[in-house]
């Protein structure tokens, strides 16, 4: 699948599940629960033990039609390259790293660096970022997206952090092309309640569709 197709699928989905886990097994179960709930965009973070192996396992377990598989918490180009070789279709970082964006562009892999000021957003866009991850989202809230979209309407923004089922509609209406959700989506894993993740995923998807329809 091309980079453009991956980006389009993420936009269409509107939701990226940020998967953090203490074990490989837990990460796989969280991913399975998300996909069952209709959340196909999975950001497997490199805080997960042996994250590159989990990415490789997921690539074998699911088809391109079932999963939009990316790597998160990627801090440098070396980690990005490892993730890409294991099958990651996009790279997400908590902060802007020019070398990582350059590497992703070299291999035509979608890249989403984290930014929290309009200067960082512009720098990331000029470097070739495909979507800018607004992080941490809870610092400013949905109003920040409106502020960015005013002077820079072409900015493709994906807030992560502080996004919940209750407020996701506000983020979408503020101009988010998609949102990233971590604990607010996957918290059920702490109690072994993976069905809760599936149900929460369904609620997220429904709330995004409702916001887009207005």
N, C-alpha and C positions, 0 to 999 in steps of 0.2 A: 504494500500500500504506500502511496506517495505521501510526502510531507503535507501537501495541500489537502489530501483526503483525510489524513489524521486530524488536522486542525478543524476541518469542516465537521467531522464526526464529534469532536469535543464541543464545538459550538452548538451543534444540534442536540447533543445530550444535555448540555448546560450544567452538568455536575461531575466533578472529579473527586473520587473517594481517596482521601489521603490515608494510606494504610500504614499504621505503626503497630508493632507487635513485639512481644518479648521472645517469641520463638518462631521458628519456621512454620510449625504446624498451626499456630495461632494466626499467622499471616495468611496462610492458605485458606483457613476457615473463614476469616473475615472477608477475603476476596470472593469466595464462593457465595457467601451470604449477600454481599453487595450485588453480585451479578444476578442472583436469584430475585433480588428486589428491583431489577431493571437498571442498576447503575453499572454501566459497562466500562466507563473510564476509570481505570485504577492507577493510582500513583503509589508505587511500592517504594517506601522510603529507605534510604541507606542507613537508617537507625536500626532497622531490622537485622538481626544476626544473619550473616551470609546472604545478604539481600540479593546479590547477583545470582546466587543459586535459585532463590525463590523466583526471580524474574525468568530464569531459564525453565524452571518447572511449569510456571504459568503459561509460558509460550508454547510448551508442549501440550498442556492440558486443554487450552482453549484456542479456537480459531480466531482469525482477524474479525470475523463477523460477530463473535461473542464478546470480545474484549478489546479495549483500547488501552494497551499496556505501556505505562511510562515509569520512569524512575524519579524519585524525589529526594530531597535533602542532598542534592549533588553539589558539592562545594568546589570542585575543580575539574579540569578537562580529563584528567586521568581516570577519575571515577566515572565521568560521563562515557568515556570510551569503553570501559568495562561493561557498563549497563547496556550500551548499544550492541556490543558483541553478543550479549546474552539475549537480546531481542527487544529491548526497550524502544518504543516508537517515538517517545518524546522525553525531554529532560526538564525537570523542574528544580529550581534552586531557591534557597531562602533569601539570597542576595545576588546582585549583579556581579558576574565575573566575566570579563571580556573574553578571556581565553576559552572559557567554556562555551560561550555563544559562538565564537569563531569556529571551534571544533564541530559544533552541531551543524553550522552552516556548511562546513566542508563536506560533511557526510549527508547533508540534506535531511537532518533530523529536527523536528520541531523543538523549540527551546522556549522556556518560560521562566525567566529570572525574576527574583523577588525585588520589589522596589517600594519605597514609602514616601518619596518626594517627587514632585513634578520634574525636577532636574534629573533624578535617577530614571524616571519613566522615559524621558526624551533620550537620555544617553543609551538606554537599553534598546529603544526603537531604532536609533541611528546605527547601533551595532548590529542590528539584524534580528532582534528578538521577535518571535512570531506573536506571542501573547505575553503581556506583562502581568506577573503575579503581584497583586497589591497585598503586601504582607508587612507586619501583621494587621489584618483588616480591622480588628476591634479597636485599634488605636484611634482611628478617625471615624469609622462607620461609613454607611452608604453615601453620605453627603460629600465625602472626599472624592468619590468617583465622579459626581456631578461637577465638582470643581475642576477636575482634570479634563473631563469631556468638553467643558466650555471652550478653553483655548486650543485643546487638542482633540477634536471630535473623532479623529481617525484612530485614536488609541484603542487597542483591544485589551481589555482589562479583566483579570480574574482574581477577585478577592479571596483570600484564604486566611482563616483565623477569625473567630467570632461569628461565623456563618451558621445559622441554625434553621430548622424547619420553620420556626416562627418568623424569622426576619429575611429569609432568602428572597422572598418576593420584593422586598425593598431594595436589595442589592441588584436584582434583575432590572427593576424599573429605573434604577440610578445609572444603568448603562453597562452592567457586567455582561460579557459574552458568555461567561460560565462562572461557576464558583467552585472553590475547593472546600471540602468538609472533612474534618478529621474526627475528633472526639465526639462531636455532636451527632455524628453518623454511626461511629463504630464503638461507642462506649459499652454496648452490650457484651462485648468480648471479655471485659473484665470479670463479668459474672458467668461467663460461658453461655450467655443468652444470644446466640447467633440469629435466632428468629427475630429478635428485636432489631437487629441491624437490617434484616430484609424488610421489615415493616417500615422502619425509619427511611430506608432508601426509597420505598414507594411513595412515602409522604413528601419527601424532597422533590421527586420527579413531578408529582402532582402539583406541588406549590409553584414550581418553575413554569410548568405549562400554563397554569392559571395566570401567573404574572405576565407571561408573554402574550396571552390572549387579550389582555386589557389594553 
